[in-house]
Amino acid sequence: MRQRLLAAPVVEAPEPWRRIAYAPVGGLLGIGFASHPGTGHDLVMVVSHDGHGFFDAVTGEKIARDRDPDAEDSNRDADPALWCPGLGPVAGSRVRVAGLFGGGLHTTGGDGWKLEVVAPAWPNERVLLSRDGGLPHSGPHGEGWWHIFHSHYSELRAAGFSPSGQTLAVATSSDLSLWTRGAGHSRSSGD
């Protein structure tokens, strides 16, 4: 199995997935998802040493930025390392984050898509995307499973699907990569 994983090259994610963003983010600590209250688009919060930012996960556009977030929130009832106050279109809400301090993202998209992080050459982790049980335990690479990201230059912080299953995000200590599988979606549309 180790040799099989080492031999698999990084490839583009299969249809219907399309990569929409690669954003350098120095000192990235973690990421989280929210839903835009107006459009229903997935939003990705990025937490770094330089503040917080939000990306629209359908367009890849950065839509909000706070370089000096308030470190104190009097309404805390969770570990502050695993959530952040929302900003921009979701100001006043809380966003759960996963990354350097723990937490986790969804590893399934809800309709057969799965994500797995493996480290056959630790500490360099690889992100594998599969469909309908096509994890690398069966079938050829590129037919049921795809090696879509290799974290050989920075430490992997988090990888996973949005709660809607329409967005896939991979964050390292230096960047954010986003994939989407639709031109537009909303949580209420049944996607």
JOVENTA-V453462 format. One record per pair of residues at least 6 apart in sequence whose ideal C-beta (glycine too) atoms are under 7 Angstrom apart, sorted by the first residue. I is the first residue (numbers start at 1). J is the second residue. Records with the same first field share a line. If there is no record, write none. Layout:
I: J ; J
//
This chain:
2: 120
4: 136
5: 118 ; 120 ; 126 ; 136
6: 120 ; 121
8: 141 ; 147
9: 147
10: 147 ; 148 ; 149 ; 150
11: 142 ; 146 ; 147 ; 148
13: 19 ; 129 ; 146 ; 148 ; 179
14: 146
16: 181
17: 168 ; 179 ; 181
18: 179 ; 180
19: 177 ; 179
20: 59 ; 60 ; 178 ; 179 ; 180
21: 55 ; 60 ; 176 ; 177 ; 178
22: 175 ; 177
23: 55 ; 175 ; 176
24: 174 ; 175
25: 46 ; 48 ; 174 ; 175 ; 176
26: 48 ; 174
27: 48 ; 49 ; 50
28: 46 ; 48 ; 157 ; 171 ; 172 ; 173 ; 174 ; 176
29: 47 ; 48 ; 49 ; 99 ; 100 ; 157
30: 47 ; 97 ; 98 ; 99 ; 100 ; 101 ; 103 ; 157 ; 158
31: 44 ; 45 ; 46 ; 97 ; 98 ; 99 ; 158 ; 169 ; 171 ; 176
32: 45 ; 84 ; 95 ; 96 ; 97 ; 98
33: 42 ; 43 ; 44 ; 162 ; 163
34: 43 ; 45 ; 86 ; 90 ; 93 ; 95
35: 42 ; 43 ; 187
36: 43 ; 89
37: 89 ; 90
38: 89
40: 185 ; 186 ; 187 ; 188
41: 56 ; 57 ; 58 ; 184
42: 57 ; 162 ; 164 ; 166 ; 167
43: 54 ; 55 ; 56 ; 57 ; 90
44: 54 ; 55 ; 57 ; 167 ; 169 ; 178
45: 52 ; 54 ; 84 ; 95 ; 97
46: 52 ; 53 ; 55 ; 176
47: 84 ; 97 ; 99
50: 67
51: 65 ; 66 ; 67 ; 68 ; 69
52: 66 ; 69 ; 84 ; 87
53: 62 ; 64 ; 65
54: 63 ; 64 ; 87 ; 88
55: 61 ; 62 ; 63 ; 178
56: 63
57: 162 ; 167 ; 178 ; 180
58: 180 ; 183 ; 184
60: 178
63: 88
64: 87 ; 88
66: 87
69: 84 ; 85
70: 85
73: 85
81: 101 ; 102
82: 96 ; 97 ; 101 ; 102 ; 103
83: 94 ; 95 ; 96 ; 97
84: 95 ; 97
85: 94
86: 92 ; 93 ; 94 ; 95
96: 103
97: 103
98: 104 ; 105 ; 158
99: 157 ; 158 ; 171
100: 157
104: 160
105: 158 ; 159 ; 160 ; 161
106: 160 ; 161 ; 163
107: 114 ; 115 ; 160
108: 114 ; 161
109: 161 ; 165
110: 165
111: 165
112: 131 ; 132
113: 129 ; 131 ; 165
114: 130 ; 135
115: 127 ; 129 ; 159 ; 160 ; 161 ; 168
116: 128 ; 130 ; 135
117: 125 ; 127 ; 156 ; 159
118: 125 ; 126 ; 128
119: 125
124: 150 ; 151 ; 152
125: 151 ; 156
126: 147 ; 149 ; 150
127: 148 ; 149 ; 159 ; 170
128: 136 ; 145 ; 146 ; 147
129: 145 ; 146 ; 148
130: 144 ; 145
131: 144
134: 144 ; 145
135: 145
136: 145
138: 144
139: 145
141: 147
149: 170 ; 177
151: 172
154: 172 ; 173 ; 174 ; 175
155: 172 ; 173
156: 172
157: 171 ; 172 ; 173
158: 171
159: 170
160: 169
161: 167 ; 168
164: 185 ; 187 ; 191
166: 180 ; 181 ; 182 ; 185 ; 191
167: 178 ; 180
168: 179
169: 176 ; 178
170: 177
182: 191
185: 191
//
